[in-house]
Amino acid sequence: MRQNIDRCGFSLVELLVVIAIIGMLVSLLLPAVQAAREAARSLTCGNQIRQLNIGLHNYHSARHSLPAGVCNSNSEASLPPTLWDLRTPDTWFAAILPFLEHQSLYDRFDFSDGTGSAINAPLVATALPGVMCPSDAETGTPICSSRCNLFSAPTASQMLGLWYAGSLGNGPLWNQCSFCSPAYPTQKNAWCCSGVDRAIDGNPNGMFAVAKKPVRFNQVTDGQSKTIILGETLPRESMHIAAYTGHFPVTATNIPINSFVPRENWPTFGHLNNYGEAGGIKSRHPAGAFVAFADGRIQFLADSIDFMVLVALGSKASGNTEAAP
């Protein structure tokens, strides 16, 4: 007699087909998951730059001007500042700490001494929430190494990064306007490269200068809704971009959005002359970066934005009132 034996389970071919189908479904699902995660990171990033913009507006309401780019508390600072002036942690970011609910940290600084002093060194390396864009959380810490500490000791090489920098406008960075032609200020080239290096004379085309001379909102004759006050940036690409470094707490709008610096040119030690390429508005978000306008508005600007429009949005009183697309 023959017995019918019921077959149980799957054959090898059936298992391979099921595994292939699951693999296809996962491959279709992963981009959607990644897009959802980036959307959440972008939302967080937009909220963080908004909070800094609110802090700047509250500072202006209390002091009747924005903070200067540097040397807010240094009554001895010269105009233009010397390297000795720029060694202190007295940046625009430090000035608004009390308006970001960090009064206790602000009170502990010694703004008459360098960032690397016994008092200031641990303070400039203090991690703060709401400062690092989560899309750039490569190392998981907002503390950046290799910050420039070569000029006037004592200065610190470990420091809180600056992912949202004050807008310099279309001024040169260490006399460089790398994406303008010519790449230095001329009378005919003023639309793209105007003023002196980092506006150290206190006359920025934009909202901040590396000088002890603040800007007031009534000086923004191009319109506050058409003038960038803050822009995203990537501090690990330049040793001068950090929350408390007096050399470079700013970003320029005459550098196309998302002009990245190759990883092999990121600072590790020594001194890198890549300011004109590294000091622009950029992010790890796909296809653009967030900016804050002087009227309080936050907008994501695509990296395909017309270069002349971007330059115009950086100026506060050029007579060119281009609107953001």
Backbone bond lengths (Angstrom), bond angles and torsions (degrees), N, CA, C in turn:
res aa  C-N    CA-C-N  psi(-1)  N-CA   C-N-CA  omega(-1)  CA-C   N-CA-C  phi
1 M - - - 1.463 - - 1.517 109.17 -
2 R 1.336 113.71 143.14 1.464 118.72 179.84 1.499 108.68 -105.62
3 Q 1.288 113.99 131.91 1.465 118.74 178.17 1.527 109.45 -100.81
4 N 1.343 113.85 137.70 1.465 119.12 174.60 1.519 109.13 -84.27
5 I 1.286 115.23 118.92 1.467 120.49 179.99 1.528 108.68 -101.40
6 D 1.317 117.21 119.10 1.473 121.30 178.98 1.529 109.64 -68.76
7 R 1.324 114.60 132.88 1.466 120.41 179.39 1.528 109.49 -81.20
8 C 1.350 117.62 130.93 1.463 122.31 179.59 1.525 109.79 -114.06
9 G 1.370 115.82 149.16 1.460 120.88 175.42 1.514 112.43 82.96
10 F 1.354 114.74 -167.18 1.461 122.02 -176.39 1.523 109.27 -112.56
11 S 1.284 113.63 152.93 1.454 118.25 171.99 1.527 109.44 -79.56
12 L 1.306 117.08 167.35 1.459 121.36 179.94 1.522 111.02 -60.80
13 V 1.301 117.35 -40.16 1.476 121.14 -179.54 1.523 110.13 -63.93
14 E 1.333 116.16 -42.63 1.464 119.39 -179.83 1.534 110.94 -64.17
15 L 1.345 116.54 -40.44 1.467 119.76 177.86 1.523 111.53 -62.01
16 L 1.328 116.32 -42.16 1.463 119.82 179.22 1.526 111.14 -63.76
17 V 1.310 117.08 -38.67 1.473 120.69 178.54 1.526 110.57 -64.70
18 V 1.336 116.68 -43.83 1.470 120.77 179.39 1.524 110.84 -63.37
19 I 1.336 116.38 -43.88 1.468 120.15 179.40 1.520 110.67 -62.45
20 A 1.330 117.21 -40.53 1.466 120.87 178.76 1.525 111.23 -63.03
21 I 1.352 115.73 -40.75 1.467 119.43 179.28 1.524 110.65 -65.35
22 I 1.333 116.89 -43.27 1.472 120.50 178.34 1.522 110.55 -61.67
23 G 1.338 116.68 -42.08 1.457 120.17 178.54 1.510 112.43 -60.85
24 M 1.333 116.24 -40.64 1.464 120.42 178.18 1.525 110.85 -64.70
25 L 1.337 117.09 -41.83 1.461 120.53 179.81 1.530 111.32 -64.05
26 V 1.354 115.72 -41.31 1.470 119.55 178.91 1.519 110.70 -64.22
27 S 1.355 116.47 -42.40 1.463 119.59 179.87 1.525 111.51 -63.77
28 L 1.317 116.92 -30.89 1.466 120.18 176.44 1.526 111.85 -76.69
29 L 1.330 115.47 -29.78 1.470 119.64 -176.06 1.523 112.85 -81.01
30 L 1.349 117.38 -35.65 1.462 120.75 -174.96 1.527 113.68 -57.19
31 P 1.346 119.98 -46.79 1.469 118.35 177.87 1.524 113.32 -59.11
32 A 1.332 115.87 -36.04 1.462 118.86 178.58 1.523 111.14 -67.06
33 V 1.338 116.25 -39.54 1.471 120.14 177.42 1.518 110.72 -64.89
34 Q 1.332 115.89 -44.75 1.463 120.21 179.35 1.525 111.19 -63.21
35 A 1.332 116.62 -40.17 1.464 120.09 178.38 1.524 110.92 -64.61
36 A 1.336 116.51 -38.61 1.467 119.71 178.60 1.527 110.77 -66.46
37 R 1.331 116.82 -39.78 1.469 120.41 178.62 1.529 110.50 -65.55
38 E 1.335 117.43 -42.41 1.466 120.12 179.36 1.528 110.84 -66.90
39 A 1.324 116.80 -35.22 1.463 119.12 176.48 1.524 110.47 -62.02
40 A 1.331 116.62 -39.95 1.464 120.20 178.25 1.528 110.56 -67.46
41 R 1.340 116.77 -41.30 1.466 119.62 178.11 1.524 111.12 -64.75
42 S 1.321 116.88 -40.10 1.469 120.64 178.67 1.519 111.13 -63.82
43 L 1.316 116.76 -39.74 1.459 120.54 178.00 1.525 110.35 -62.34
44 T 1.331 116.52 -43.38 1.461 120.51 177.47 1.524 111.16 -62.36
45 C 1.325 115.87 -43.38 1.456 120.69 -178.81 1.527 110.73 -63.20
46 G 1.319 117.24 -44.25 1.460 120.32 177.58 1.516 112.11 -61.36
47 N 1.332 116.98 -38.30 1.461 120.25 178.20 1.532 111.37 -67.30
48 Q 1.332 117.00 -34.92 1.464 119.95 -178.64 1.527 111.76 -69.18
49 I 1.321 117.24 -43.22 1.459 118.72 178.73 1.528 110.36 -68.71
50 R 1.328 116.23 -29.45 1.473 119.84 175.36 1.524 110.81 -64.95
51 Q 1.333 117.61 -41.94 1.458 120.68 -179.85 1.534 111.30 -64.43
52 L 1.328 116.86 -39.23 1.457 119.12 176.75 1.528 110.68 -65.28
53 N 1.313 116.51 -38.64 1.468 120.08 178.23 1.526 110.76 -64.89
54 I 1.321 116.95 -39.22 1.466 120.35 176.30 1.527 109.82 -63.28
55 G 1.342 116.87 -41.23 1.455 120.13 177.04 1.515 111.94 -59.51
56 L 1.337 117.39 -40.61 1.456 121.14 177.86 1.526 111.35 -65.07
57 H 1.321 116.82 -41.21 1.463 120.18 179.10 1.523 111.07 -66.85
58 N 1.324 116.84 -39.07 1.465 119.24 178.20 1.533 110.58 -66.68
59 Y 1.327 116.61 -37.99 1.468 120.39 175.44 1.526 109.82 -60.72
60 H 1.325 116.58 -45.23 1.469 120.89 -179.81 1.522 110.54 -62.07
61 S 1.317 117.42 -40.41 1.464 120.58 179.06 1.523 111.44 -62.99
62 A 1.342 115.83 -36.11 1.462 120.11 -177.79 1.524 112.52 -81.77
63 R 1.344 117.25 -35.38 1.470 120.77 -172.73 1.526 113.22 -111.06
64 H 1.337 117.46 -5.53 1.471 122.74 178.72 1.529 112.42 67.40
65 S 1.311 116.79 22.92 1.462 122.73 172.05 1.514 107.13 -166.73
66 L 1.314 116.50 163.57 1.449 120.47 169.74 1.521 108.80 -72.86
67 P 1.319 118.50 162.16 1.461 118.14 171.88 1.527 109.52 -66.88
68 A 1.312 115.76 150.50 1.464 118.95 171.93 1.523 109.13 -67.32
69 G 1.321 116.77 159.62 1.459 119.49 179.11 1.509 112.00 -58.70
70 V 1.336 116.43 -39.00 1.457 122.87 178.86 1.521 108.87 -147.65
71 C 1.331 115.87 168.91 1.470 123.63 170.95 1.533 113.84 62.64
72 N 1.328 117.12 38.14 1.463 119.91 179.41 1.525 112.69 -67.02
73 S 1.326 117.07 -37.53 1.464 120.99 -176.31 1.522 113.00 -103.36
74 N 1.310 116.96 -2.90 1.460 121.42 -175.93 1.534 109.58 -91.60
75 S 1.294 116.45 94.81 1.463 120.93 -176.64 1.518 112.15 -69.18
76 E 1.331 117.21 -17.09 1.457 121.51 -178.70 1.535 112.45 -90.65
77 A 1.333 117.78 -3.61 1.464 120.25 -176.32 1.520 110.75 -64.57
78 S 1.318 115.64 141.94 1.456 121.27 -179.91 1.520 110.53 -94.10
79 L 1.320 115.82 170.97 1.459 121.86 176.27 1.527 107.62 -132.31
80 P 1.311 119.42 109.93 1.466 127.58 1.92 1.525 111.93 -71.32
81 P 1.342 116.87 157.40 1.463 119.33 -177.00 1.516 112.01 -72.65
82 T 1.293 115.70 152.20 1.460 121.26 173.14 1.524 108.82 -91.17
83 L 1.317 116.93 168.27 1.463 120.33 175.55 1.520 110.96 -61.27
84 W 1.324 116.83 -31.53 1.462 120.22 177.21 1.527 110.67 -63.19
85 D 1.353 116.94 -38.47 1.469 120.61 176.94 1.526 111.15 -63.64
86 L 1.322 116.75 -38.47 1.468 121.86 -171.69 1.522 113.63 -81.98
87 R 1.317 118.51 0.49 1.464 120.56 -179.33 1.524 111.84 -80.41
88 T 1.337 118.81 -16.34 1.460 121.51 -175.41 1.525 110.88 -81.41
89 P 1.336 118.94 163.66 1.465 121.60 -179.81 1.529 113.68 -84.55
90 D 1.318 117.36 18.04 1.462 123.22 -168.66 1.529 112.10 -84.73
91 T 1.335 117.46 65.28 1.460 122.18 -179.07 1.533 110.98 -96.69
92 W 1.342 115.15 174.66 1.466 119.57 176.51 1.522 110.40 -60.68
93 F 1.343 117.33 -34.51 1.463 120.22 179.67 1.519 110.46 -65.34
94 A 1.328 116.32 -44.78 1.467 119.43 177.70 1.524 110.96 -60.70
95 A 1.325 116.86 -37.40 1.465 120.87 -176.58 1.529 112.49 -64.21
96 I 1.348 117.46 -30.29 1.473 118.56 -177.69 1.523 112.49 -95.68
97 L 1.349 117.98 5.28 1.460 119.23 177.79 1.532 112.90 -53.90
98 P 1.347 119.53 -42.38 1.472 118.29 177.95 1.523 113.26 -62.24
99 F 1.345 117.09 -23.57 1.464 120.77 -179.49 1.529 111.56 -92.07
100 L 1.339 115.49 2.51 1.460 122.04 174.66 1.530 110.97 -114.62
101 E 1.328 116.11 18.91 1.460 123.66 179.85 1.526 111.80 67.24
102 H 1.332 116.92 34.75 1.464 121.74 176.62 1.528 110.11 -125.43
103 Q 1.327 116.66 42.02 1.464 120.56 -179.55 1.523 111.15 -61.05
104 S 1.329 117.27 -39.59 1.466 120.12 -177.03 1.521 111.31 -63.65
105 L 1.328 117.29 -38.86 1.462 120.09 177.18 1.531 109.95 -67.14
106 Y 1.301 117.22 -44.09 1.468 121.63 -179.90 1.528 111.09 -58.20
107 D 1.325 116.26 -41.71 1.466 120.75 -176.58 1.525 112.81 -66.63
108 R 1.327 117.79 -19.84 1.469 121.03 -176.99 1.528 112.65 -85.91
109 F 1.334 117.99 -14.22 1.466 120.55 -178.33 1.523 111.56 -71.66
110 D 1.318 114.91 148.29 1.456 122.40 167.99 1.525 106.69 -108.78
111 F 1.344 116.23 96.57 1.450 120.81 -174.10 1.529 113.43 -77.64
112 S 1.318 116.87 1.94 1.457 119.98 175.70 1.517 112.09 -95.70
113 D 1.336 116.85 -3.65 1.465 120.56 -176.67 1.527 109.59 -121.94
114 G 1.324 115.82 172.13 1.451 120.88 -176.46 1.517 113.48 -75.15
115 T 1.334 115.56 164.32 1.468 120.75 -179.17 1.528 112.05 -65.44
116 G 1.334 117.25 -21.79 1.462 120.09 -178.53 1.505 114.05 -96.43
117 S 1.331 118.44 10.33 1.466 120.32 178.90 1.519 110.47 -68.42
118 A 1.313 116.73 166.68 1.467 121.38 -178.21 1.518 111.28 -59.33
119 I 1.324 117.64 -34.30 1.464 120.84 179.69 1.519 111.28 -78.71
120 N 1.326 117.07 -45.67 1.459 120.55 -169.46 1.524 114.56 -83.72
121 A 1.329 118.49 -29.24 1.464 120.60 -174.34 1.531 113.18 -55.63
122 P 1.346 119.63 -47.76 1.475 117.58 177.82 1.524 113.08 -70.47
123 L 1.321 117.73 -24.24 1.460 120.67 -178.71 1.528 111.24 -74.83
124 V 1.337 117.78 -42.25 1.458 119.85 -179.66 1.523 111.24 -70.46
125 A 1.342 117.29 -17.37 1.463 121.79 177.40 1.518 111.94 -101.55
126 T 1.330 116.83 19.84 1.468 121.47 177.45 1.522 109.61 -86.00
127 A 1.330 116.47 124.08 1.464 120.90 178.46 1.519 110.09 -72.68
128 L 1.330 116.21 136.99 1.459 121.70 178.14 1.522 109.25 -124.71
129 P 1.325 117.74 143.12 1.464 119.98 176.21 1.522 110.63 -72.16
130 G 1.330 115.48 153.74 1.454 119.91 174.53 1.508 114.80 76.62
131 V 1.335 117.78 18.04 1.459 121.20 -177.15 1.527 111.52 -111.93
132 M 1.330 117.42 -38.51 1.461 121.66 -177.45 1.519 110.73 -93.89
133 C 1.327 116.93 129.03 1.459 120.28 175.29 1.525 109.30 -66.31
134 P 1.322 119.15 126.26 1.468 120.67 -177.31 1.521 113.81 -64.24
135 S 1.330 117.81 -20.85 1.461 119.71 177.68 1.518 111.87 -72.13
136 D 1.335 117.41 -14.33 1.456 122.01 179.39 1.527 110.96 -112.62
137 A 1.313 116.46 25.80 1.467 120.97 -175.77 1.523 110.56 -81.70
138 E 1.319 116.83 53.45 1.464 120.95 -175.97 1.517 112.11 -65.95
139 T 1.322 116.16 -42.74 1.457 119.36 -178.27 1.520 112.56 -98.30
140 G 1.308 117.17 -7.99 1.457 120.53 179.14 1.504 114.69 79.14
141 T 1.330 118.76 2.38 1.458 121.75 179.52 1.520 109.69 -132.69
142 P 1.316 117.74 142.91 1.471 119.58 176.84 1.519 113.51 -83.20
143 I 1.330 117.25 -0.72 1.465 120.74 -179.58 1.524 108.81 -86.01
144 C 1.326 115.75 123.68 1.458 121.63 -178.20 1.526 109.96 -103.58
145 S 1.310 115.33 142.82 1.459 120.78 174.59 1.518 109.47 -97.85
146 S 1.313 115.78 175.44 1.466 122.40 176.39 1.522 112.66 59.97
147 R 1.331 117.13 34.45 1.467 118.80 170.98 1.523 107.87 -74.89
148 C 1.319 116.26 147.77 1.462 119.71 -173.71 1.530 110.92 -63.34
149 N 1.310 116.53 121.34 1.466 120.99 178.73 1.530 110.59 -134.35
150 L 1.353 115.45 35.37 1.460 119.66 -172.99 1.522 113.60 -100.49
151 F 1.334 117.92 -11.31 1.447 118.78 -168.33 1.525 113.54 -89.71
152 S 1.325 115.99 -68.22 1.469 119.21 -172.27 1.518 109.30 -130.38
153 A 1.313 116.92 104.80 1.461 121.08 -178.58 1.530 109.65 -71.82
154 P 1.352 117.23 154.82 1.467 124.32 -1.69 1.535 111.03 -88.53
155 T 1.313 116.95 127.21 1.455 121.41 175.54 1.520 109.50 -127.30
156 A 1.322 116.10 154.79 1.465 121.77 -171.92 1.521 111.21 -100.16
157 S 1.322 117.10 144.82 1.462 121.97 175.02 1.529 111.54 -97.99
158 Q 1.336 117.72 -17.94 1.465 122.46 175.63 1.520 107.97 -103.06
159 M 1.345 115.92 125.23 1.452 117.70 -173.23 1.531 110.93 -158.10
160 L 1.321 115.09 152.23 1.466 120.77 173.13 1.525 109.15 -60.10
161 G 1.337 116.59 128.51 1.460 120.72 179.36 1.520 111.86 -71.54
162 L 1.322 114.97 168.97 1.460 121.17 -179.94 1.520 107.87 -126.28
163 W 1.332 116.79 100.59 1.458 122.03 -178.92 1.523 112.30 -89.22
164 Y 1.329 117.61 -9.89 1.464 122.27 178.73 1.528 106.70 -134.33
165 A 1.319 116.73 106.02 1.460 121.05 -171.40 1.523 111.14 -107.80
166 G 1.338 115.58 152.31 1.443 121.11 177.47 1.522 111.20 -68.74
167 S 1.328 116.51 143.66 1.456 121.35 -176.02 1.523 111.30 -81.09
168 L 1.318 115.46 120.91 1.462 122.33 174.15 1.518 111.49 -81.11
169 G 1.326 117.00 -18.94 1.458 120.81 -171.93 1.511 110.25 84.96
170 N 1.333 117.03 -144.38 1.463 119.35 -174.98 1.523 112.72 -100.21
171 G 1.325 116.61 26.44 1.458 120.12 177.97 1.519 112.17 -74.25
172 P 1.330 117.31 159.92 1.471 120.60 177.88 1.519 111.97 -75.66
173 L 1.322 115.99 150.04 1.454 123.24 175.58 1.520 107.74 -106.93
174 W 1.312 115.96 109.55 1.456 121.78 -173.21 1.528 109.75 52.40
175 N 1.350 113.68 47.94 1.472 123.48 177.05 1.521 113.73 65.32
176 Q 1.335 117.25 17.48 1.458 120.77 179.39 1.521 111.54 -114.12
177 C 1.317 116.61 130.67 1.472 124.17 167.03 1.521 105.59 -124.28
178 S 1.310 116.53 76.92 1.458 122.35 -165.50 1.517 114.07 -61.63
179 F 1.337 118.20 -25.82 1.455 120.64 -175.09 1.526 112.24 -105.20
180 C 1.331 116.70 8.75 1.452 121.71 175.49 1.524 108.73 -100.67
181 S 1.304 116.32 163.94 1.458 120.41 178.77 1.530 109.29 -135.60
182 P 1.336 117.37 108.81 1.464 127.96 1.76 1.519 111.54 -73.16
183 A 1.325 116.36 166.90 1.462 122.47 -174.20 1.523 111.85 -88.47
184 Y 1.321 116.46 36.99 1.467 121.95 177.04 1.520 107.55 -155.33
185 P 1.326 118.88 158.17 1.466 120.88 -175.13 1.526 112.69 -67.17
186 T 1.316 115.81 131.54 1.454 122.68 170.52 1.519 108.24 -138.35
187 Q 1.316 116.94 166.76 1.460 119.88 -179.67 1.522 110.98 -64.39
188 K 1.325 116.95 -35.75 1.459 120.76 -179.83 1.521 111.85 -80.24
189 N 1.318 117.02 -16.44 1.459 122.06 -173.55 1.526 112.28 -103.32
190 A 1.336 117.51 13.33 1.464 120.93 -171.11 1.522 112.80 -63.64
191 W 1.319 119.20 -26.53 1.464 120.49 -179.31 1.529 111.01 -64.49
192 C 1.355 116.28 -25.75 1.460 120.67 -174.91 1.520 112.93 -113.10
193 C 1.313 118.12 -25.39 1.460 121.42 -174.37 1.525 108.52 -151.26
194 S 1.323 117.57 98.51 1.454 120.05 -174.40 1.522 111.46 -129.74
195 G 1.310 115.63 153.65 1.450 121.05 176.16 1.513 112.67 84.62
196 V 1.325 114.35 -167.93 1.464 121.25 -177.73 1.525 109.46 -100.99
197 D 1.295 115.23 171.06 1.461 123.10 -178.44 1.522 112.50 -50.22
198 R 1.339 116.61 117.20 1.468 124.98 178.40 1.534 112.85 52.23
199 A 1.333 116.15 21.59 1.473 122.25 -178.72 1.523 111.35 53.62
200 I 1.333 116.60 42.66 1.458 119.93 -179.21 1.530 111.90 -67.53
201 D 1.347 117.04 -11.36 1.461 119.69 173.92 1.523 111.98 -82.11
202 G 1.352 116.50 -0.99 1.458 120.79 178.47 1.502 114.41 85.17
203 N 1.327 118.17 13.37 1.468 121.80 -178.58 1.525 110.07 -122.34
204 P 1.328 117.15 73.09 1.467 119.16 -178.46 1.517 112.10 -74.75
205 N 1.313 115.62 148.15 1.461 120.28 170.46 1.518 110.20 -69.76
206 G 1.347 116.74 -27.35 1.454 122.21 179.93 1.514 112.24 -103.41
207 M 1.340 116.15 -139.51 1.463 121.01 -170.98 1.518 114.06 -101.67
208 F 1.334 118.14 -13.37 1.466 120.77 -177.67 1.528 109.92 -137.92
209 A 1.319 114.61 147.70 1.460 122.18 173.53 1.515 108.93 -127.19
210 V 1.328 116.22 154.37 1.457 119.99 171.32 1.528 106.09 -84.03
211 A 1.313 114.64 71.32 1.467 122.21 -176.08 1.521 108.79 -167.90
212 K 1.318 115.52 158.45 1.461 121.95 179.66 1.530 109.15 -85.21
213 K 1.320 115.99 67.94 1.456 121.25 177.83 1.525 107.78 -152.91
214 P 1.341 118.12 103.49 1.458 120.55 -173.55 1.526 112.88 -81.39
215 V 1.324 114.21 161.27 1.464 123.08 177.11 1.516 109.13 -103.04
216 R 1.326 116.87 142.87 1.465 122.77 174.65 1.525 109.07 -108.02
217 F 1.325 115.68 152.32 1.460 119.66 -177.78 1.523 112.17 -64.28
218 N 1.332 118.40 -27.75 1.462 118.84 179.13 1.525 112.54 -72.31
219 Q 1.334 117.06 -5.26 1.458 120.94 174.09 1.530 112.31 -88.29
220 V 1.330 116.77 -5.09 1.469 121.22 -177.87 1.522 107.97 -89.21
221 T 1.314 116.74 79.27 1.469 120.94 -175.50 1.521 113.03 -80.54
222 D 1.326 117.81 -13.71 1.463 119.91 174.97 1.524 112.08 -76.15
223 G 1.332 117.10 -10.85 1.460 121.96 -178.57 1.509 111.67 105.98
224 Q 1.317 116.76 128.30 1.461 120.24 -177.62 1.523 112.12 -66.04
225 S 1.327 117.54 -27.39 1.463 120.24 179.20 1.522 111.92 -77.03
226 K 1.333 116.87 -5.60 1.459 121.16 -177.40 1.526 111.50 -124.13
227 T 1.344 116.28 20.24 1.455 120.03 -178.27 1.525 109.57 -131.84
228 I 1.324 116.88 120.73 1.457 122.30 -179.83 1.525 109.63 -72.88
229 I 1.333 115.86 133.93 1.463 120.92 177.15 1.528 111.66 -108.96
230 L 1.337 117.38 -32.62 1.463 122.74 178.40 1.521 109.24 -137.50
231 G 1.309 116.42 147.98 1.452 120.90 174.70 1.514 110.93 -140.67
232 E 1.325 116.27 148.02 1.467 119.85 175.43 1.527 110.73 -64.14
233 T 1.302 116.05 149.94 1.448 120.94 173.37 1.527 109.20 -152.26
234 L 1.325 116.90 175.29 1.463 122.70 -177.15 1.521 108.40 -122.42
235 P 1.319 117.75 99.34 1.465 120.63 -172.09 1.517 114.55 -65.33
236 R 1.317 118.50 -24.97 1.461 118.86 -177.53 1.534 112.19 -72.65
237 E 1.345 117.31 -9.58 1.456 119.80 178.81 1.525 112.36 -87.55
238 S 1.335 117.55 -11.96 1.467 120.11 -179.90 1.518 109.55 -142.87
239 M 1.314 117.33 132.61 1.461 121.11 -177.84 1.529 112.74 -72.07
240 H 1.318 118.10 -11.16 1.455 120.05 -177.27 1.526 112.97 -95.09
241 I 1.327 118.18 -10.38 1.467 121.30 -177.20 1.520 109.15 -93.04
242 A 1.328 115.99 107.92 1.460 121.83 177.88 1.525 108.28 -160.22
243 A 1.319 115.48 164.36 1.460 120.15 -172.87 1.521 113.09 -63.79
244 Y 1.340 116.99 -29.88 1.459 119.52 -172.45 1.529 113.19 -124.46
245 T 1.323 118.51 13.32 1.451 118.83 177.82 1.523 110.32 -88.71
246 G 1.322 115.94 124.31 1.456 120.23 -176.67 1.509 114.09 -73.05
247 H 1.336 117.74 -13.94 1.456 119.64 -176.98 1.516 112.65 -74.77
248 F 1.362 117.41 -28.69 1.464 116.20 -163.70 1.536 113.98 -159.44
249 P 1.341 120.79 47.01 1.465 119.51 178.75 1.527 111.93 -84.84
250 V 1.344 116.22 35.95 1.466 121.13 -173.68 1.521 109.91 -136.98
251 T 1.344 114.85 166.38 1.457 121.85 174.42 1.518 108.16 -133.11
252 A 1.322 116.78 149.11 1.459 121.68 -176.89 1.521 110.74 -104.37
253 T 1.339 115.93 145.20 1.464 120.49 179.93 1.526 112.29 -96.59
254 N 1.337 117.74 6.77 1.465 119.26 174.35 1.531 111.22 -101.02
255 I 1.331 114.74 24.35 1.463 122.70 171.49 1.524 106.48 -119.90
256 P 1.342 119.93 123.79 1.464 120.50 -177.81 1.527 111.91 -54.24
257 I 1.324 116.03 144.35 1.461 121.00 179.69 1.527 110.33 -59.30
258 N 1.335 114.77 137.75 1.467 123.37 -179.87 1.529 112.20 63.26
259 S 1.326 115.96 42.37 1.465 120.61 168.83 1.529 107.20 -88.18
260 F 1.310 115.60 93.65 1.457 120.80 -172.09 1.528 111.96 -83.32
261 V 1.306 114.77 154.71 1.458 122.60 174.65 1.524 107.96 -99.61
262 P 1.332 119.45 129.48 1.472 120.60 178.28 1.525 111.04 -55.99
263 R 1.315 115.56 144.54 1.458 120.19 -175.97 1.532 112.17 -56.68
264 E 1.321 117.33 -33.42 1.462 118.58 -179.35 1.524 112.08 -68.03
265 N 1.326 117.03 -13.80 1.459 120.54 177.65 1.531 112.63 -103.29
266 W 1.320 117.55 8.25 1.462 119.56 173.70 1.525 108.34 -69.02
267 P 1.331 117.55 147.56 1.472 119.47 -178.11 1.524 111.95 -69.30
268 T 1.301 115.04 135.87 1.458 121.88 172.77 1.519 109.77 -125.68
269 F 1.306 116.90 -39.78 1.461 121.73 174.30 1.530 105.88 -163.48
270 G 1.299 115.86 173.78 1.455 118.99 179.99 1.523 111.23 72.94
271 H 1.324 116.45 -155.68 1.451 121.44 -174.97 1.520 109.02 -133.08
272 L 1.324 117.07 124.48 1.457 122.00 -177.05 1.525 110.05 -109.21
273 N 1.319 116.63 130.10 1.463 121.41 -179.48 1.526 110.67 -95.05
274 N 1.332 117.04 55.28 1.462 120.54 -178.49 1.528 112.04 -109.91
275 Y 1.331 116.98 26.15 1.469 120.44 -173.41 1.526 111.78 -59.19
276 G 1.339 116.67 -43.64 1.453 120.44 -174.93 1.505 114.49 -66.16
277 E 1.330 118.07 -18.43 1.462 121.32 176.58 1.523 111.85 -103.35
278 A 1.337 116.88 -32.35 1.462 120.71 -172.34 1.521 113.30 -86.34
279 G 1.325 118.60 -19.79 1.456 121.04 -169.07 1.517 115.51 -93.75
280 G 1.328 118.37 31.88 1.460 121.01 -178.08 1.518 113.15 -104.64
281 I 1.322 116.09 -179.36 1.461 123.40 176.75 1.527 108.21 -78.45
282 K 1.335 116.65 125.39 1.457 120.07 -176.83 1.516 109.80 -162.33
283 S 1.326 116.31 161.67 1.460 121.37 179.49 1.512 109.12 -158.48
284 R 1.339 115.47 174.67 1.461 121.13 173.06 1.529 111.34 -95.61
285 H 1.311 118.17 6.28 1.457 119.69 173.19 1.527 108.69 -71.23
286 P 1.319 117.41 150.52 1.462 118.25 178.11 1.527 111.23 -67.03
287 A 1.323 116.61 125.28 1.470 123.54 164.56 1.516 115.86 70.39
288 G 1.332 119.02 25.14 1.458 118.27 175.96 1.510 112.86 165.37
289 A 1.336 115.54 -168.10 1.460 121.58 -178.03 1.525 108.95 -156.24
290 F 1.336 115.14 158.29 1.460 120.95 178.75 1.529 110.43 -84.60
291 V 1.330 114.90 144.34 1.462 121.87 170.23 1.523 107.71 -132.32
292 A 1.324 114.98 156.49 1.461 121.62 173.83 1.521 107.70 -114.13
293 F 1.316 116.63 139.01 1.455 121.63 178.62 1.525 110.40 -99.81
294 A 1.307 115.37 161.21 1.457 120.92 -175.25 1.521 113.04 -66.95
295 D 1.327 118.14 -15.76 1.462 120.67 176.45 1.519 112.40 -88.08
296 G 1.334 117.86 1.42 1.455 122.25 178.96 1.509 114.18 100.65
297 R 1.324 117.15 -7.25 1.462 121.10 -176.39 1.529 110.50 -77.03
298 I 1.348 116.16 144.98 1.457 123.31 175.95 1.519 108.05 -112.85
299 Q 1.322 117.16 135.59 1.465 120.07 -179.41 1.514 110.30 -144.12
300 F 1.317 115.26 144.67 1.459 121.79 173.42 1.518 107.89 -91.81
301 L 1.335 116.68 116.35 1.460 121.44 179.22 1.520 109.60 -97.65
302 A 1.308 116.30 127.91 1.462 120.95 178.40 1.523 109.77 -70.49
303 D 1.324 116.18 147.00 1.457 118.90 178.57 1.523 112.44 -73.04
304 S 1.332 116.49 -2.80 1.465 120.69 174.45 1.528 112.18 -91.13
305 I 1.343 117.90 4.12 1.447 121.43 -179.81 1.527 110.40 -57.08
306 D 1.310 117.26 142.21 1.449 121.21 177.88 1.527 110.12 -58.38
307 F 1.322 116.47 133.35 1.466 121.23 -174.65 1.529 111.36 -60.74
308 M 1.317 117.56 -40.32 1.467 120.53 -179.09 1.529 110.88 -66.43
309 V 1.330 116.92 -34.44 1.464 120.42 177.06 1.519 110.25 -66.58
310 L 1.350 116.85 -43.90 1.463 120.99 178.84 1.525 110.59 -60.21
311 V 1.320 117.12 -45.02 1.465 120.71 179.16 1.523 110.21 -60.78
312 A 1.336 116.59 -43.06 1.465 120.18 -179.68 1.518 112.03 -64.44
313 L 1.331 117.61 -35.99 1.456 120.79 179.58 1.525 112.08 -68.05
314 G 1.320 116.86 -19.56 1.458 119.84 179.42 1.518 113.84 -81.76
315 S 1.319 118.04 -19.68 1.460 121.19 -175.41 1.521 111.28 -90.44
316 K 1.311 116.21 145.74 1.473 120.56 -177.85 1.524 113.20 -101.38
317 A 1.337 118.26 -19.60 1.463 119.65 -173.23 1.508 111.42 -151.76
318 S 1.326 116.67 41.95 1.469 120.12 -178.24 1.522 112.28 -91.25
319 G 1.339 117.35 -11.92 1.441 120.54 -174.27 1.513 112.50 86.56
320 N 1.346 116.94 -5.66 1.449 122.50 178.67 1.518 108.50 -98.39
321 T 1.319 117.49 108.49 1.468 121.35 -171.92 1.530 110.57 -107.55
322 E 1.327 116.51 52.00 1.451 120.44 175.10 1.524 110.65 -62.54
323 A 1.316 116.30 139.79 1.458 120.59 177.77 1.517 109.81 -99.47
324 A 1.310 116.30 147.51 1.458 120.18 176.23 1.509 110.15 -66.94
325 P 1.334 118.81 137.56 1.467 121.07 178.91 1.508 111.25 -68.81
